[in-house]
Amino acid sequence: MWDYSDKVKEYFFNPKNAGPLESANGVGDVGAISCGDALRLMIKVDPPTDIISDARFQTFGCGSAIASSSALTELIIGKTIEDALKLTNQDIADYLGGLPPEKMHCSVMGYEALRAAVANYKGEAWVDDHEEGALLCKCFGIDEGMVERAVRMNTLTTLEQITHFTKAGGGCGTCAEGIEGVLFRVNAAMVSEGVMSAEEAFDPKRAANVKKPKRKESPLAPKKPAVPAGAKLTTVQRIRLIEQSLEELRPVFRQDGGDCELVDVEEDRVFVKFSGACRGCQLESVTLQGVQERLMERLGQPLRVIPVQAH
């Protein structure tokens, strides 16, 4: 389990401002459940003053994602849009008493969701389908813009740091060269602007001499359907695929002190049992939706996931 601050634990187990906001006039969606993390930020802005009077969130992800989203709403309520946009992902992490390096991408996701929600309020286009050539990491849907903003805002200088802050490169790893290209270009610009020394900047020659560990695919990297479309599975085959899919997700749940186990399968209904931190969480329904989408993705057919108590 990650070493979380007391405030992260508090905002995970008792998140503030979780749930839908019916009166929202600005909504920002980032990520995707199929990619592991998804966040919807809803803001209510007073048009005459541009003050954010209320904010709520719905998220699928780990404890850090829930805590970061909750912290973000606390930070922006009462601020004008202009002041809210001055916040950085580091402000979110600092508000929570820090985040593990491997979980900094959760604070970056909150920052990106805020930009998307403000753009929606202003009636501006928020490009979420990536211009051709801009998509860097297909596993997690991360584009050049998000990587570039993370590098500049947090003075990142290594591929590992970018993965921690954005998840880019955390799946199959085939995007590493492209990510390093963006890192080299942005760091070079930062050196010319005087915000970074040449010694600190990313050096591809130096990086090439560093032995990189064999990358394990993230359990949350998107999965292709295990069976051809329209193929019929026996009950035993369906159960095995469901068990395999839940086993792929289990490390993510266990990192935050929770778990999800298969209880039974009846036709298109899959009964699961949440335990530990996953049971009784205010966002259990969102986690349930994420599990359901992952199972449908793997089986290539519709089904419904239902939580039950232990028999």
Secondary structure, DSSP 8 states (H G I E B T S, - for coil): -----HHHHHHHHS-SSBS--TT-SEEEEEEEGGGTEEEEEEEEEETTTTEEEEEEEEEES-HHHHHHHHHHHHHHTTSBHHHHTT--HHHHHHHTT---GGGHHHHHHHHHHHHHHHHHHHT-----S--TTTEEETTTTEEHHHHHHHHHHHT--SHHHHHHHH-TTSSS-TTHHHHHHHHHHHHHHHHHTTSS-TTTS--HHHHHTS--------TTS----SS-TT----HHHHHHHHHHHHHHHHHHHHHTTEEEEEEEEETTEEEEEEEETTTT-TTHHHHHHHHHHHHHHHHTS--EEEE----
